Amino acid sequence: QVQLEESGGGLVQAGGSLRLSCAASGSIFSIDTMGWYRQAPGKQRELVASITRGGSINYADSVKGRFTISRDNAKRTVFLQMNSLKPEDTAAYYCNMVIFTTTLLRRDDWGQGTQVTVSS
C-alpha cells in the first residue's frame, strides 16, 4: 500500500505565495520522478513541474520564474513553492510520484488534490 498526502493549498491574493507539500508513505523501495499537476474547472489536467531522482527539473512555461519544485528523498516529500501567484493559477493541484514498492512493482500514484484559489 502506498499513500500520498498533500497539504498547503488555500486562498491567497494575487501576488501572494503558497507552498505545497506532498509526502509518500507505505511499502516504498524508491521514488523516481515526482511532480505537480493542476486542473482548473473545465480544463484538462496539466503538468506544472516535475523533478527526477537525479534532480532534473521541468516547468510549464506558464510558471517558469515563479514556481520552484524541490524534493527531500529522505522524507519522501515533494514541495512546490509558488510565488507571484496569478488568478489563472487557480486550480486543484495534484502531486504525482513514480514509485517502486518493496516488491519492486512500479506504481504511478496520485495525491488527493489540494485547492489553490488566487483572488484578483
C-alpha positions, 0 to 999 in steps of 0.5 A, a space after each residue: 500500500 502506498 499513500 500520498 498526502 498533500 497539504 498547503 493549498 488555500 486562498 491567497 491574493 494575487 501576488 501572494 505565495 503558497 507552498 505545497 507539500 506532498 509526502 509518500 508513505 507505505 511499502 516504498 523501495 524508491 521514488 523516481 520522478 515526482 511532480 505537480 499537476 493542476 486542473 482548473 474547472 473545465 480544463 484538462 489536467 496539466 503538468 506544472 513541474 516535475 523533478 527526477 531522482 537525479 534532480 532534473 527539473 521541468 516547468 510549464 512555461 506558464 510558471 517558469 520564474 515563479 514556481 520552484 519544485 524541490 524534493 527531500 528523498 529522505 522524507 519522501 516529500 515533494 514541495 512546490 513553492 509558488 510565488 507571484 501567484 496569478 488568478 489563472 493559477 487557480 486550480 486543484 493541484 495534484 502531486 504525482 510520484 513514480 514509485 517502486 514498492 518493496 516488491 519492486 512493482 512500479 506504481 504511478 500514484 496520485 495525491 488527493 488534490 489540494 485547492 489553490 484559489 488566487 483572488 484578483 
